[in-house]
Amino acid sequence: MAFLTIDENKCKQDGICAAECPRRIITQEDDASYPQVAEADEAYCMVCGHCVAVCPHGALSVTGVDIEDCPEIEKNLVLSWDQTEQFLRSRRSIRLFKDKAIDRETLEKLIETARYAPTASNAQNLHWTVIEGRDKLELLSQETINWMERIIETQPDSPAADYFRPVVARWATGYDGILRTAQTLIVPSAPKENANGLVDLSIALAYLELAALPLGVGTCWAGLLRGAMLATPELVEPMGLPEGHTWFYPMMIGYPKFKYHRLPERKAPAIHWK
């Protein structure tokens, strides 16, 4: 199979694919010729699929992106502005989960969707570590409390110590303010040599938490655990993250105990027109 396959019965030779190619490796000599990729340029392809997606005639495939694997956009499924606004505004950070672990089928479905998040140079090299079980999460919470107690002891006048004290106090009463009542934690990671890995991970997590909404699944970014992980390398090692990877943020995930019925307001954006 050729690197770029053109269905000459469908191709209108309009040059759209060549114009859209981010690397400009698709060329077309004139209106009477068909698009092509020089063999020397094949290695520069990002396998982004832009050429396949932009062709209005369904006339081409490229190695790694077969048109048969690329469904057409269904116009009846395109969200209106009102639907989009409500969908995005309805996302909440869930801190109280049902006593029911999220099933693997649902979680796999969400991770499968998150893989469509953009990555720099279309690297697509993220990994997902899933930590299951309330007992495992409680151990992570305990280690986080230990770290917070060390900060309180060694830096008693710091803003961090002031913030940590009530969290530690509530922990003593049996309330987990670190990982709440979550039973599952997900930690995406990327190879350290990926210079844009932290950005890729952030976008992927945002995709996942938005995709979770229609499935009745809630998420919460685990900021206190992240702080402990950054300060305590020995806490990260038992989590079993892929060797040689960098991570950005762990995320709690599960079924919300309560439903929300309104869309809270937020501060007006600070916009600087130039």
C-alpha positions in Angstrom: 0.0 0.0 0.0 1.3 3.5 -0.9 2.0 6.0 1.8 -0.7 8.3 0.4 -3.6 6.5 -1.3 -5.8 8.5 -3.6 -9.2 7.3 -4.9 -9.0 8.9 -8.3 -12.8 8.3 -8.8 -13.5 10.6 -5.8 -10.6 13.1 -5.8 -11.6 16.5 -7.3 -8.0 17.6 -7.5 -8.9 20.8 -5.5 -5.7 20.9 -3.5 -7.4 21.2 -0.1 -5.4 18.3 1.4 -2.1 19.9 0.3 -3.0 23.3 1.6 -4.1 21.9 5.0 -1.1 19.6 5.6 0.8 21.1 8.6 4.2 19.8 7.4 3.5 20.8 3.8 4.6 17.4 2.6 1.6 16.8 0.4 2.1 18.5 -2.9 0.1 18.9 -6.1 1.7 20.1 -9.3 -1.5 21.5 -10.9 -5.2 21.1 -11.2 -4.8 18.2 -13.5 -2.6 16.2 -11.2 -3.3 14.2 -8.0 -1.9 14.9 -4.5 1.3 13.1 -3.6 4.0 12.8 -1.0 7.6 12.4 -2.0 9.2 9.3 -0.5 11.9 11.4 1.1 9.2 13.4 3.0 7.2 10.4 4.4 9.2 10.4 7.6 8.1 14.0 8.4 4.4 13.0 8.5 2.9 13.6 11.9 0.0 11.2 11.2 -2.3 13.9 12.4 -5.1 12.9 9.9 -5.8 16.5 8.8 -5.6 15.5 5.1 -8.2 12.7 5.7 -10.5 14.8 7.8 -10.5 17.9 5.6 -11.2 16.2 2.3 -14.9 16.8 1.5 -14.9 13.9 -1.0 -13.5 11.1 1.2 -10.8 10.5 -1.4 -7.6 9.7 0.5 -6.0 7.7 3.2 -2.5 8.0 4.6 -0.4 5.4 6.3 -1.6 5.3 10.0 -4.8 7.0 9.2 -7.1 4.9 7.1 -10.3 6.6 6.0 -12.3 3.5 7.1 -11.3 4.3 10.7 -12.4 7.9 10.4 -16.2 8.3 10.6 -17.9 11.3 9.1 -19.0 14.1 11.3 -22.8 13.8 11.9 -24.4 17.2 11.6 -27.3 16.2 13.9 -24.8 15.6 16.7 -23.1 19.0 16.5 -23.8 20.9 19.7 -25.5 24.3 19.6 -24.0 27.2 21.5 -26.5 26.9 24.3 -25.8 23.2 24.7 -22.1 23.8 24.7 -22.2 26.5 27.3 -24.4 24.5 29.6 -22.2 21.4 29.1 -19.0 23.2 30.0 -20.5 25.2 32.9 -22.0 22.1 34.4 -18.7 20.5 35.2 -18.1 20.4 38.9 -15.1 19.2 41.0 -16.6 16.2 42.9 -15.4 15.8 46.5 -18.1 13.3 47.7 -18.4 10.0 45.8 -20.8 7.1 46.1 -19.6 4.0 47.9 -19.3 2.4 44.5 -16.1 2.0 42.5 -16.1 3.0 38.9 -16.1 0.0 36.6 -13.2 -0.6 34.3 -15.3 -0.6 31.2 -16.4 2.9 31.9 -13.0 4.1 32.8 -11.5 2.5 29.6 -14.2 4.3 27.6 -13.1 7.6 29.1 -9.4 7.0 28.6 -10.1 6.0 25.0 -11.9 9.3 24.5 -9.1 11.3 26.2 -6.6 9.9 23.6 -8.2 12.3 21.1 -6.9 15.2 23.1 -4.2 17.2 21.1 -0.6 16.5 21.9 2.4 18.5 20.7 3.6 17.2 17.3 0.8 14.7 17.6 3.2 12.6 19.8 0.3 10.5 21.3 2.6 9.0 23.9 0.7 9.3 27.1 0.3 6.4 29.5 -2.5 6.0 32.1 -1.9 4.5 35.6 -5.1 3.5 37.4 -4.9 3.0 41.2 -7.9 1.1 42.4 -9.2 0.5 45.9 -10.1 2.7 48.9 -7.4 1.0 51.0 -4.6 2.1 48.5 -6.0 5.6 48.3 -6.1 5.9 52.1 -2.5 5.1 52.3 -1.7 7.9 49.8 -3.8 10.2 51.9 -1.9 9.2 55.0 1.4 9.9 53.4 0.1 13.3 52.3 -0.9 14.0 55.9 2.5 13.0 57.0 4.1 15.5 54.6 1.7 18.2 55.7 2.6 17.6 59.4 6.2 18.0 58.5 5.6 21.3 56.9 3.6 22.5 60.0 6.4 21.4 62.3 9.3 22.9 60.3 7.6 25.9 58.8 4.9 26.8 61.4 4.5 30.4 60.2 4.2 29.7 56.5 1.0 30.1 54.5 1.2 26.4 53.6 1.1 25.5 57.3 -1.9 27.7 57.9 -3.7 26.0 55.0 -2.7 22.5 56.2 -3.7 22.7 59.8 -7.5 22.4 59.4 -6.9 19.5 56.9 -4.8 17.6 59.4 -7.3 18.3 62.2 -10.2 17.0 60.1 -8.1 13.9 59.3 -7.8 13.2 63.0 -11.6 13.0 63.2 -11.7 10.5 60.4 -12.4 12.8 57.5 -10.1 12.4 54.4 -9.7 15.9 52.9 -7.0 14.6 50.5 -8.7 12.0 48.3 -12.1 12.4 49.9 -14.2 9.3 49.4 -12.8 8.4 46.0 -12.0 4.7 45.3 -10.1 5.3 42.1 -7.2 7.5 41.2 -5.8 8.0 37.7 -2.3 9.4 36.9 -1.4 10.0 33.3 2.3 10.3 32.4 4.5 10.9 29.5 8.2 10.1 28.6 10.5 12.6 30.2 12.0 13.4 26.8 8.7 14.8 25.7 9.3 18.5 26.2 5.6 19.3 26.1 4.5 16.4 28.2 3.0 18.4 31.0 0.9 20.4 28.6 -0.2 17.2 26.9 -1.2 15.6 30.2 -3.2 18.6 31.3 -5.2 18.7 28.1 -5.8 15.0 28.2 -7.1 15.2 31.8 -9.4 18.1 30.8 -10.8 16.0 28.0 -11.4 13.0 30.3 -13.2 15.0 33.0 -15.5 16.6 30.4 -16.2 13.3 28.7 -17.1 11.9 32.1 -20.2 14.2 32.5 -22.6 12.3 30.1 -21.7 9.0 31.8 -22.6 10.3 35.2 -19.0 10.2 36.4 -17.3 12.9 38.4 -13.7 13.9 38.9 -11.5 16.1 41.0 -7.9 17.2 40.6 -5.9 15.9 43.6 -3.8 19.0 44.4 -2.8 18.1 47.9 -1.6 14.7 46.9 0.3 16.3 44.0 2.1 18.6 46.5 3.1 15.5 48.5 4.3 13.7 45.4 6.5 16.6 44.4 8.0 16.9 47.8 8.3 13.2 48.6 9.8 11.0 45.8 9.5 7.9 48.0 5.7 8.4 47.9 5.7 8.2 44.0 7.7 5.0 43.7 5.1 2.6 45.1 2.5 4.1 42.8 4.1 2.1 40.0 4.2 4.9 37.3 6.0 4.0 34.1 9.8 4.2 34.5 11.3 7.3 32.8 8.0 9.1 32.7 7.0 12.5 34.0 3.6 13.1 35.5 1.6 16.3 36.2 -1.5 15.7 38.3 -3.4 12.8 39.8 -7.1 12.8 39.4 -9.9 11.3 41.6 -12.7 9.7 39.7 -15.9 8.0 40.6 -19.7 8.4 40.8 -20.9 11.6 42.5 -23.0 11.1 45.6 -25.2 14.1 44.8 -26.5 15.7 41.6 -26.1 19.5 40.9 -29.0 21.6 39.7 -27.6 25.0 38.9 -24.7 26.6 37.1 -22.7 28.8 39.6 -21.4 32.1 38.3 -17.6 32.8 38.0 -15.6 36.0 38.0 -15.7 38.1 34.8 -12.7 37.4 32.6 -9.8 39.9 32.5 -9.4 40.6 28.8 -6.6 42.8 27.4 -7.3 43.9 23.8 -4.2 45.0 21.9 
